[in-house]
């Protein structure tokens, strides 16, 4: 797999998606975001990828990298779980929750929905994200695995009642 920012490599699984391949695609994305390597993540998106993240509009890999670097400078100890909501041939709808704290130590649980569209190479061309943040106490945290990928044995959103 190529991680050159100027190359559109093919990323499995490819559309058209089945329920199984949509779930695989989601877990790959979740794992990548939990590892927080902005440059590597950006290569999973088409060169001209369009994003809406809350009230921010992003186009292309360089802007994706800048956005993610800024996000993780603010959202400390970030941990994410994604879950399939719906899919079609080249679209996936995801619900997700992530926990993080700011530099003042206030913890948050962020609930969101994303709509994804993929090209024939399996690269995401569009990402539309709506997110709400809820302040929580540190004792209310549910995502307690060590920084990095969520362990396979850790419950998902449905099992956690989120």
C-alpha positions in Angstrom: 0.0 0.0 0.0 1.3 3.4 -1.0 1.2 6.3 1.4 2.3 8.9 -1.1 0.1 12.0 -0.7 0.2 12.5 -4.5 -0.9 9.0 -5.5 -4.4 7.5 -5.5 -3.8 3.9 -4.4 -6.6 1.3 -4.3 -8.0 0.7 -0.9 -9.8 -2.6 -0.1 -12.6 -3.4 0.3 -14.0 -1.8 -2.9 -17.5 -0.9 -3.7 -20.1 -2.2 -4.3 -20.3 -2.9 -0.6 -22.0 -5.7 1.2 -22.8 -5.5 4.9 -19.6 -7.4 5.7 -17.3 -5.2 3.5 -19.0 -2.0 4.8 -18.2 -3.1 8.4 -14.6 -3.9 7.3 -14.3 -0.4 5.8 -15.6 1.2 8.9 -13.2 -0.7 11.2 -10.3 0.2 9.0 -11.2 3.8 9.3 -11.8 3.6 13.1 -8.4 2.0 13.6 -6.6 4.6 11.5 -8.2 7.5 13.3 -7.4 6.0 16.6 -3.7 5.8 15.6 -3.9 9.5 14.6 -1.4 9.4 11.8 -2.8 12.3 9.7 -0.6 11.8 6.6 -1.5 8.1 6.4 -5.2 8.7 7.0 -5.3 11.3 4.2 -4.2 8.7 1.7 -7.5 6.8 2.2 -9.3 9.8 0.6 -9.3 10.8 -3.0 -7.0 13.6 -4.1 -10.0 15.9 -4.5 -12.0 14.6 -1.5 -14.6 17.0 -0.1 -15.5 17.1 3.6 -17.9 18.9 5.8 -17.0 18.5 9.4 -19.4 20.4 11.6 -19.1 23.9 10.2 -15.7 23.4 8.5 -15.4 22.6 4.7 -12.3 20.8 3.6 -11.0 19.8 0.1 -8.0 17.6 -0.7 -5.4 15.8 1.3 -3.3 18.7 2.4 -6.4 20.3 4.0 -7.3 17.0 5.6 -3.9 16.7 7.2 -4.1 20.3 8.5 -7.6 19.7 9.9 -6.6 16.4 11.6 -3.4 17.8 13.1 -5.5 20.7 14.6 -8.2 18.4 15.8 -5.8 16.2 17.8 -3.9 19.1 19.2 -7.2 20.2 20.8 -8.9 16.8 21.4 -6.4 15.1 23.7 -6.4 11.4 24.6 -8.8 10.8 21.7 -10.5 7.4 21.4 -13.1 6.5 18.8 -15.7 3.8 18.1 -17.6 3.7 14.7 -20.6 1.5 13.9 -22.5 0.8 10.6 -25.8 2.6 10.2 -26.6 1.9 6.6 -24.9 1.2 3.2 -25.5 1.0 -0.5 -23.3 0.2 -3.5 -20.7 3.0 -2.9 -22.1 4.8 0.2 -21.8 4.1 3.9 -23.5 5.8 6.8 -21.8 5.6 10.1 -22.6 6.6 13.6 -19.8 7.1 16.0 -18.8 8.3 19.5 -15.4 9.5 20.6 -14.1 10.6 24.0 -11.4 13.2 24.6 -10.4 16.0 26.9 -9.3 19.6 26.4 -6.1 21.1 27.8 -8.0 22.2 30.9 -8.8 18.6 31.7 -12.5 18.7 30.9 -13.7 15.4 29.3 -16.2 15.2 26.4 -18.1 12.5 24.7 -18.8 13.5 21.0 -21.6 11.8 19.2 -21.7 12.0 15.4 -23.0 10.7 12.1 -21.0 10.5 8.9 -22.1 9.9 5.3 -19.4 8.6 3.1 -19.2 8.2 -0.7 -16.4 6.1 -2.4 -14.9 6.0 -5.8 -14.1 2.8 -7.8 -10.6 2.6 -6.1 -12.2 2.4 -2.6 -11.1 6.0 -1.7 -13.5 8.2 0.1 -14.6 11.1 -2.2 -17.0 12.7 0.2 -17.3 12.9 4.0 -20.2 14.7 5.7 -20.0 14.8 9.5 -22.4 16.1 12.1 -21.2 16.0 15.7 -22.4 17.0 19.1 -20.2 17.3 22.2 -21.4 16.5 25.7 -19.2 17.4 28.7 -18.7 14.3 30.9 -16.9 13.6 34.2 -13.7 11.6 33.8 -15.5 8.9 35.9 -18.1 8.6 33.1 -15.6 7.5 30.5 -16.3 4.2 28.7 -13.4 4.1 26.2 -10.5 3.1 28.5 -8.2 1.1 26.3 -4.6 2.2 25.9 -4.0 4.9 23.2 -4.2 3.4 19.8 -6.5 0.9 18.1 -9.6 -0.4 20.0 -9.0 -4.0 21.1 -11.2 -6.5 19.4 -12.6 -7.6 22.7 -13.8 -4.1 23.6 -17.6 -3.6 23.2 -19.0 -1.5 20.4 -21.5 1.3 20.7 -24.6 -0.8 20.8 -23.1 -3.0 23.5 -22.2 0.1 25.5 -25.7 1.5 25.2 -24.4 4.5 23.2 
